[in-house]
């Protein structure tokens, strides 16, 4: 049984090739969605934004390409390709594309 069914297994992958970076768009591709865990690829075009929101779990953002400004509560961080940041559970946050970016988002949620 495969738990990550939406991408090929047992082969080397470039995650940037799994989600297009289209002009003027935000794209997403869910890899895993279960009650305690979500894994999603996103791409955000230059000057586009994922507006303010919060998640019930800790969110690991791994930037695969480009440059994101990630605001957590009132603090803004610049996160570049190859870098990651953890957004604490329930913290209001937003993401803005300084340079179009692709990311892998892993959200770990409470189990009960």
MMTF fields as JSON, N, C-alpha, C and O atoms, coordinates in Angstrom:
{
  "mmtfVersion": "1.0.0",
  "mmtfProducer": "UNKNOWN",
  "numBonds": 447,
  "numAtoms": 448,
  "numGroups": 112,
  "numChains": 1,
  "numModels": 1,
  "chainsPerModel": [1],
  "groupsPerChain": [112],
  "chainIdList": ["A"],
  "bondAtomList": [4, 2, 8, 6, 12, 10, 16, 14, 20, 18, 24, 22, 28, 26, 32, 30, 36, 34, 40, 38, 44, 42, 48, 46, 52, 50, 56, 54, 60, 58, 64, 62, 68, 66, 72, 70, 76, 74, 80, 78, 84, 82, 88, 86, 92, 90, 96, 94, 100, 98, 104, 102, 108, 106, 112, 110, 116, 114, 120, 118, 124, 122, 128, 126, 132, 130, 136, 134, 140, 138, 144, 142, 148, 146, 152, 150, 156, 154, 160, 158, 164, 162, 168, 166, 172, 170, 176, 174, 180, 178, 184, 182, 188, 186, 192, 190, 196, 194, 200, 198, 204, 202, 208, 206, 212, 210, 216, 214, 220, 218, 224, 222, 228, 226, 232, 230, 236, 234, 240, 238, 244, 242, 248, 246, 252, 250, 256, 254, 260, 258, 264, 262, 268, 266, 272, 270, 276, 274, 280, 278, 284, 282, 288, 286, 292, 290, 296, 294, 300, 298, 304, 302, 308, 306, 312, 310, 316, 314, 320, 318, 324, 322, 328, 326, 332, 330, 336, 334, 340, 338, 344, 342, 348, 346, 352, 350, 356, 354, 360, 358, 364, 362, 368, 366, 372, 370, 376, 374, 380, 378, 384, 382, 388, 386, 392, 390, 396, 394, 400, 398, 404, 402, 408, 406, 412, 410, 416, 414, 420, 418, 424, 422, 428, 426, 432, 430, 436, 434, 440, 438, 444, 442],
  "bondOrderList": [1, 1, 1, 1, 1, 1, 1, 1, 1, 1, 1, 1, 1, 1, 1, 1, 1, 1, 1, 1, 1, 1, 1, 1, 1, 1, 1, 1, 1, 1, 1, 1, 1, 1, 1, 1, 1, 1, 1, 1, 1, 1, 1, 1, 1, 1, 1, 1, 1, 1, 1, 1, 1, 1, 1, 1, 1, 1, 1, 1, 1, 1, 1, 1, 1, 1, 1, 1, 1, 1, 1, 1, 1, 1, 1, 1, 1, 1, 1, 1, 1, 1, 1, 1, 1, 1, 1, 1, 1, 1, 1, 1, 1, 1, 1, 1, 1, 1, 1, 1, 1, 1, 1, 1, 1, 1, 1, 1, 1, 1, 1],
  "groupList": [{"groupName": "UNK", "atomNameList": ["N", "CA", "C", "O"], "elementList": ["N", "C", "C", "O"], "formalChargeList": [0, 0, 0, 0], "bondAtomList": [1, 0, 2, 1, 3, 2], "bondOrderList": [1, 1, 2], "singleLetterCode": "X", "chemCompType": "L-PEPTIDE LINKING"}],
  "groupTypeList": [0, 0, 0, 0, 0, 0, 0, 0, 0, 0, 0, 0, 0, 0, 0, 0, 0, 0, 0, 0, 0, 0, 0, 0, 0, 0, 0, 0, 0, 0, 0, 0, 0, 0, 0, 0, 0, 0, 0, 0, 0, 0, 0, 0, 0, 0, 0, 0, 0, 0, 0, 0, 0, 0, 0, 0, 0, 0, 0, 0, 0, 0, 0, 0, 0, 0, 0, 0, 0, 0, 0, 0, 0, 0, 0, 0, 0, 0, 0, 0, 0, 0, 0, 0, 0, 0, 0, 0, 0, 0, 0, 0, 0, 0, 0, 0, 0, 0, 0, 0, 0, 0, 0, 0, 0, 0, 0, 0, 0, 0, 0, 0],
  "groupIdList": [1, 2, 3, 4, 5, 6, 7, 8, 9, 10, 11, 12, 13, 14, 15, 16, 17, 18, 19, 20, 21, 22, 23, 24, 25, 26, 27, 28, 29, 30, 31, 32, 33, 34, 35, 36, 37, 38, 39, 40, 41, 42, 43, 44, 45, 46, 47, 48, 49, 50, 51, 52, 53, 54, 55, 56, 57, 58, 59, 60, 61, 62, 63, 64, 65, 66, 67, 68, 69, 70, 71, 72, 73, 74, 75, 76, 77, 78, 79, 80, 81, 82, 83, 84, 85, 86, 87, 88, 89, 90, 91, 92, 93, 94, 95, 96, 97, 98, 99, 100, 101, 102, 103, 104, 105, 106, 107, 108, 109, 110, 111, 112],
  "secStructList": [7, 7, 1, 1, 7, 1, 1, 7, 1, 1, 1, 7, 7, 7, 4, 4, 4, 4, 1, 7, 7, 7, 6, 6, 7, 3, 3, 3, 3, 3, 3, 3, 3, 3, 6, 6, 3, 3, 3, 3, 3, 3, 3, 3, 7, 6, 6, 7, 3, 3, 3, 3, 3, 7, 7, 1, 1, 3, 3, 3, 3, 3, 3, 3, 3, 3, 3, 3, 3, 3, 3, 3, 6, 6, 3, 3, 3, 3, 3, 3, 6, 6, 7, 3, 3, 3, 3, 7, 6, 6, 7, 7, 3, 3, 3, 3, 3, 3, 3, 3, 3, 3, 3, 3, 3, 3, 3, 3, 7, 7, 7, 7],
  "xCoordList": [0.838, 0.0, 0.884, 1.81, 0.605, 1.338, 0.606, -0.618, 1.351, 0.765, 0.912, 0.113, 1.935, 2.088, 1.841, 2.747, 0.602, 0.173, 0.267, 0.222, 0.396, 0.23, 1.514, 1.493, 2.627, 3.891, 4.547, 4.24, 5.448, 6.092, 6.952, 7.587, 6.96, 7.77, 8.981, 9.013, 9.971, 11.195, 11.903, 12.435, 11.897, 12.689, 13.03, 12.305, 14.127, 14.559, 13.626, 13.348, 13.142, 12.213, 12.775, 13.488, 12.447, 12.677, 11.295, 10.481, 11.024, 9.682, 9.275, 8.083, 10.239, 9.903, 9.217, 8.42, 9.51, 8.887, 7.47, 6.759, 7.066, 5.76, 4.665, 3.488, 5.056, 4.074, 4.493, 5.586, 3.653, 4.05, 4.069, 3.288, 4.968, 5.022, 4.492, 5.24, 3.186, 2.494, 2.404, 2.286, 2.459, 2.343, 1.003, -0.037, 1.043, -0.155, -1.07, -2.278, -0.507, -1.348, -0.72, 0.49, -1.586, -1.187, -1.703, -2.892, -0.815, -1.19, -0.897, -0.003, -1.664, -1.382, -1.628, -2.42, -0.92, -1.072, -0.93, 0.159, -2.013, -2.006, -1.36, -1.722, -0.395, 0.263, -0.303, -0.471, -0.597, -1.171, -2.137, -1.813, -3.314, -4.256, -4.925, -5.749, -4.564, -5.194, -5.414, -4.916, -6.14, -6.488, -5.292, -5.398, -4.154, -3.006, -1.846, -0.838, -1.963, -0.839, -1.321, -2.184, -0.747, -0.984, 0.337, 1.221, 0.492, 1.676, 1.171, 0.439, 1.568, 1.069, 2.191, 2.975, 2.269, 3.15, 2.378, 1.206, 3.03, 2.444, 3.402, 4.617, 2.859, 3.651, 2.897, 1.671, 3.664, 3.083, 3.859, 5.064, 3.168, 3.811, 4.286, 3.769, 5.268, 5.815, 4.696, 3.794, 4.772, 3.836, 2.453, 1.536, 2.287, 1.042, 1.193, 2.305, 0.078, 0.098, -0.897, -1.954, -0.53, -1.474, -1.795, -0.956, -3.013, -3.405, -3.403, -3.23, -3.602, -3.541, -4.506, -5.685, -3.99, -4.776, -3.992, -2.864, -4.571, -3.902, -4.22, -5.215, -3.372, -3.565, -3.555, -2.911, -4.264, -4.35, -3.088, -2.934, -2.176, -0.943, 0.277, 0.167, 1.446, 2.71, 2.904, 2.665, 3.338, 3.513, 4.985, 5.563, 5.579, 6.943, 6.858, 6.28, 7.434, 7.482, 8.902, 9.844, 9.059, 10.363, 10.31, 9.593, 11.065, 11.072, 11.974, 13.16, 11.404, 12.111, 12.761, 13.818, 12.138, 12.692, 12.15, 11.105, 12.852, 12.371, 12.593, 13.394, 11.846, 11.997, 10.612, 9.802, 10.351, 9.074, 9.303, 10.293, 8.372, 8.292, 7.167, 6.017, 7.507, 6.529, 6.354, 7.297, 5.134, 4.827, 4.104, 3.062, 4.683, 4.101, 3.78, 4.669, 2.47, 2.008, 2.52, 2.11, 3.369, 3.812, 5.242, 5.775, 5.868, 7.271, 7.375, 6.766, 8.156, 8.328, 9.714, 10.718, 9.743, 10.98, 11.131, 10.152, 12.346, 12.637, 13.202, 14.206, 12.549, 12.94, 13.233, 12.389, 14.428, 14.898, 14.962, 14.869, 15.123, 15.257, 16.292, 17.39, 15.915, 16.799, 16.64, 17.257, 15.813, 15.595, 14.188, 13.292, 14.027, 12.74, 12.434, 13.318, 11.161, 10.718, 9.525, 8.732, 9.406, 8.26, 7.326, 7.737, 6.085, 5.043, 4.305, 3.725, 4.321, 3.668, 2.153, 1.516, 1.613, 0.166, -0.591, -0.206, -1.671, -2.595, -2.032, -2.715, -0.82, -0.248, -0.78, -0.728, -1.285, -1.755, -0.533, 0.474, -0.645, 0.501, 0.035, -1.11, 0.96, 0.708, 2.022, 3.1, 1.911, 3.093, 2.984, 1.94, 4.053, 4.093, 5.3, 6.392, 5.101, 6.176, 6.956, 6.513, 8.118, 9.051, 9.534, 9.618, 9.845, 10.201, 9.377, 9.337, 8.718, 7.878, 8.551, 9.734, 7.793, 8.403, 7.552, 6.348, 8.222, 7.586, 7.95, 9.053, 7.023, 7.301, 6.624, 5.628, 7.196, 6.567, 6.097, 6.896, 4.826, 4.228, 3.875, 3.18, 4.366, 4.017, 3.377, 4.01, 2.122, 1.407, 1.182, 0.576, 1.684, 1.511, 0.492, 0.694, -0.61, -1.757, -1.907, -1.372, -2.64, -2.894, -3.646, -4.42, -3.415, -4.044, -5.404, -6.166, -5.723, -7.053, -7.558, -8.658],
  "yCoordList": [-1.186, 0.0, 1.25, 1.355, 2.177, 3.437, 4.5, 4.606, 5.282, 6.368, 7.709, 8.623, 7.817, 8.987, 8.486, 7.98, 8.637, 8.025, 8.949, 8.477, 10.243, 11.188, 11.55, 12.348, 10.97, 11.117, 9.744, 8.859, 9.581, 8.29, 7.904, 8.753, 6.631, 6.112, 5.371, 4.965, 5.207, 4.459, 5.002, 4.244, 6.33, 6.974, 8.389, 8.986, 8.914, 10.259, 11.269, 11.182, 12.233, 13.243, 14.642, 14.889, 15.528, 16.95, 17.533, 17.651, 17.894, 18.356, 19.605, 19.831, 20.424, 21.611, 21.212, 21.983, 20.033, 19.574, 19.032, 18.736, 18.904, 18.326, 19.381, 19.042, 20.682, 21.761, 22.919, 23.46, 23.309, 24.385, 25.743, 25.992, 26.604, 27.98, 28.848, 29.261, 29.12, 29.852, 31.336, 31.699, 32.187, 33.628, 33.978, 33.438, 34.889, 35.462, 34.435, 34.655, 33.307, 32.267, 31.693, 31.761, 31.13, 30.27, 28.883, 28.709, 27.893, 26.511, 25.647, 25.949, 24.564, 23.614, 22.193, 21.948, 21.281, 19.854, 19.079, 19.007, 18.511, 17.761, 16.399, 15.666, 16.074, 14.776, 13.822, 12.632, 14.347, 13.554, 14.447, 15.591, 13.929, 14.654, 13.641, 12.839, 13.689, 12.836, 13.667, 14.79, 13.152, 13.979, 14.577, 15.677, 13.872, 14.349, 14.866, 15.308, 14.821, 15.192, 15.647, 15.023, 16.736, 17.187, 17.491, 18.075, 17.106, 17.432, 17.987, 17.317, 19.215, 19.875, 20.646, 21.32, 20.546, 21.389, 22.637, 22.557, 23.782, 25.045, 25.753, 25.578, 26.554, 27.53, 28.849, 28.891, 29.93, 31.258, 32.187, 32.376, 32.757, 33.63, 34.931, 35.34, 35.56, 36.827, 37.824, 38.021, 38.445, 39.454, 38.906, 39.683, 37.594, 36.979, 36.625, 36.596, 36.358, 36.142, 35.064, 34.9, 34.338, 33.495, 34.29, 34.429, 34.809, 35.753, 35.159, 33.955, 36.039, 35.669, 34.56, 34.589, 33.597, 32.475, 31.794, 32.189, 30.795, 30.009, 28.533, 28.194, 27.672, 26.221, 25.61, 26.136, 24.508, 23.867, 23.108, 22.714, 22.897, 22.182, 23.019, 24.101, 22.516, 23.149, 22.946, 21.859, 24.001, 23.944, 24.152, 25.195, 23.157, 23.262, 23.717, 23.026, 24.882, 25.409, 25.234, 25.761, 24.489, 24.281, 24.936, 24.468, 26.016, 26.729, 25.98, 25.778, 25.578, 24.799, 25.686, 25.345, 26.827, 27.786, 29.156, 29.269, 30.201, 31.558, 32.118, 31.608, 33.202, 33.917, 34.282, 34.883, 33.912, 34.206, 35.109, 34.974, 36.034, 36.751, 36.097, 36.092, 35.549, 34.842, 35.634, 35.825, 36.087, 36.852, 35.937, 35.363, 35.815, 35.011, 35.98, 36.599, 36.098, 37.111, 38.457, 38.853, 39.166, 40.486, 40.487, 41.549, 39.325, 39.257, 38.693, 37.669, 39.373, 38.949, 38.348, 38.89, 37.208, 36.485, 36.362, 36.123, 36.523, 36.253, 34.844, 34.538, 33.981, 32.573, 32.275, 32.494, 31.779, 31.538, 30.041, 29.197, 29.742, 28.351, 27.629, 28.132, 26.444, 25.638, 25.908, 25.231, 26.897, 27.229, 26.821, 26.634, 26.69, 26.276, 27.116, 27.736, 27.118, 27.768, 26.985, 26.44, 26.933, 26.291, 27.384, 28.276, 27.299, 28.21, 27.49, 26.427, 28.058, 27.372, 27.228, 28.046, 26.185, 25.949, 27.183, 27.841, 27.479, 28.554, 29.963, 30.933, 30.103, 31.428, 31.964, 31.276, 33.183, 33.805, 34.102, 34.624, 33.753, 33.928, 34.177, 33.903, 34.708, 34.919, 34.721, 34.782, 34.482, 34.266, 35.143, 35.178, 35.848, 36.76, 36.403, 36.173, 36.357, 35.981, 37.218, 37.966, 37.43, 38.46, 38.077, 38.906, 36.802, 36.167, 34.889, 34.162, 34.604, 33.406, 32.233, 31.972, 31.525, 30.425, 29.165, 29.2, 28.059, 26.764, 26.284, 26.536, 25.597, 25.124, 23.794, 23.439, 23.077, 21.895, 22.289, 22.737, 22.127, 22.424, 21.106, 20.267, 20.938, 19.771, 20.298, 21.035, 19.925, 20.352, 19.115, 18.132, 19.194, 18.124, 18.608, 19.621, 17.868, 18.296, 17.425, 16.318, 17.93, 17.11, 15.837, 15.829, 14.781, 13.513, 13.321, 12.454, 14.099, 13.931, 15.197, 15.217],
  "zCoordList": [0.0, 0.0, 0.0, 0.804, -0.882, -0.952, -0.144, -0.216, 0.62, 1.399, 0.676, 0.879, -0.163, -1.023, -2.44, -3.102, -2.889, -4.146, -5.352, -6.488, -5.134, -6.236, -6.968, -7.905, -6.547, -7.285, -7.347, -6.548, -8.299, -8.492, -7.294, -6.667, -6.994, -5.898, -6.443, -7.605, -5.583, -5.89, -7.136, -7.947, -7.266, -8.312, -7.857, -7.061, -8.362, -8.007, -8.667, -9.863, -7.873, -8.368, -8.132, -7.159, -9.023, -8.812, -8.534, -9.449, -7.294, -6.935, -7.706, -7.914, -8.135, -8.937, -10.238, -10.772, -10.753, -11.997, -11.772, -12.733, -10.524, -10.199, -10.053, -9.934, -10.06, -9.915, -10.821, -10.653, -11.773, -12.689, -11.982, -11.064, -12.425, -11.941, -13.071, -13.956, -13.03, -14.088, -13.745, -12.575, -14.76, -14.569, -13.937, -14.314, -12.973, -12.348, -11.686, -11.594, -11.22, -10.616, -9.36, -9.146, -8.545, -7.439, -7.782, -8.047, -7.779, -8.072, -6.855, -6.064, -6.714, -5.646, -6.142, -7.051, -5.511, -5.824, -4.519, -3.95, -4.057, -2.805, -3.028, -3.948, -2.166, -2.228, -1.186, -1.452, 0.005, 1.09, 1.852, 2.171, 2.142, 3.0, 3.909, 3.47, 5.17, 6.162, 7.423, 7.506, 8.396, 9.552, 10.296, 10.839, 10.33, 11.099, 10.25, 10.802, 8.926, 8.076, 6.7, 6.083, 6.248, 4.876, 4.218, 4.845, 2.96, 2.157, 0.833, 0.105, 0.529, -0.665, -1.337, -0.67, -2.658, -3.45, -3.849, -4.217, -3.777, -4.213, -5.145, -5.048, -6.051, -6.787, -6.727, -6.826, -6.56, -6.425, -7.357, -7.192, -8.323, -9.315, -8.656, -7.616, -9.273, -8.792, -8.503, -9.318, -7.332, -6.832, -6.49, -6.223, -6.494, -6.041, -4.56, -4.032, -3.904, -2.461, -2.051, -2.659, -1.008, -0.288, 0.964, 1.854, 1.029, 2.074, 3.464, 3.653, 4.434, 5.838, 6.224, 5.873, 6.943, 7.435, 8.558, 8.852, 9.175, 10.209, 9.979, 9.338, 10.504, 10.384, 11.781, 12.688, 11.95, 13.263, 13.651, 14.807, 12.689, 12.981, 12.667, 12.09, 13.049, 12.66, 11.166, 10.641, 10.485, 9.028, 8.678, 8.983, 8.04, 7.532, 6.084, 5.245, 5.787, 4.423, 3.928, 4.521, 2.834, 2.215, 0.842, -0.042, 0.655, -0.619, -1.601, -1.339, -2.722, -3.74, -4.79, -5.322, -5.096, -6.07, -5.723, -5.081, -6.143, -5.964, -4.572, -3.788, -4.284, -3.016, -2.481, -3.187, -1.227, -0.571, 0.627, 1.346, 0.833, 2.098, 2.874, 2.437, 4.021, 4.842, 6.129, 6.896, 6.345, 7.55, 8.523, 8.208, 9.719, 10.79, 11.918, 12.504, 12.212, 13.146, 12.625, 11.534, 13.318, 12.854, 12.323, 12.001, 12.225, 11.805, 10.391, 10.078, 9.53, 8.145, 7.953, 8.417, 7.255, 6.972, 5.462, 4.756, 4.968, 3.564, 3.496, 4.138, 2.71, 2.623, 1.155, 0.286, 0.894, -0.475, -0.787, 0.104, -2.069, -2.509, -1.655, -1.419, -1.201, -0.369, 1.119, 1.942, 1.474, 2.883, 3.312, 2.49, 4.631, 5.2, 6.431, 7.021, 6.8, 8.029, 8.566, 7.798, 9.894, 10.523, 11.035, 11.777, 10.632, 11.099, 12.224, 12.001, 13.43, 14.557, 14.352, 13.688, 14.933, 14.876, 15.345, 16.311, 14.642, 14.962, 14.78, 15.105, 14.275, 14.026, 12.7, 11.681, 12.717, 11.476, 10.615, 11.094, 9.319, 8.426, 6.996, 6.636, 6.188, 4.761, 4.025, 4.617, 2.713, 1.874, 0.642, -0.009, 0.32, -0.815, -1.677, -1.158, -2.994, -3.923, -4.354, -5.225, -3.74, -4.19, -5.583, -6.488, -5.72, -6.999, -7.023, -6.03, -8.142, -8.214, -7.517, -7.734, -6.677, -5.929, -5.976, -6.234, -5.719, -5.548, -4.15, -3.664, -3.515, -2.164, -1.907, -2.537, -0.964, -0.398, 0.991, 1.813, 1.255, 2.548, 3.223, 2.65, 4.454, 5.262, 6.534, 7.29, 6.775, 7.979, 8.857, 8.432, 10.085, 11.055, 12.067, 12.737, 12.173, 12.973, 14.217, 14.273, 15.22, 16.403, 16.018, 15.06, 16.759, 16.42, 17.059, 16.631, 18.059, 18.669, 19.301, 19.852]
}
